[in-house]
Amino acid sequence: MTTTPPPSQPHNPLHGKTLEAIVTELSDHYGWEDLGQRIPVRCFTFEPSVKSSLKFLRTTPWAREKVEGLYLFMLREARRRGE
């Protein structure tokens, strides 16, 4: 029995991105305070760190979806501005 490789996703900006890279880029772009206002979860508002955020986001699907959505929004805005 042969297995087929997963389909390529050349137009998916999340493909190949780790959650750590996404959280790091968001915190660099928005800062923890603004990130905590955009997505009001404790890991962004109380003693924020990449490590605590990853721990929370890996176990909380709804929060991860919000983070991924904000990341896609950030990319669209950057493209629109020509960055």
Secondary structure, 3 states (H helix, E strand, C coil): CCCCCCCCCCCCCCCCCCHHHHHHHHHHHHHHHHHHHHCCCHHHHCCCCHHHHHHHHHHCHHHHHHHHHHHHHHHHHHHHHCC
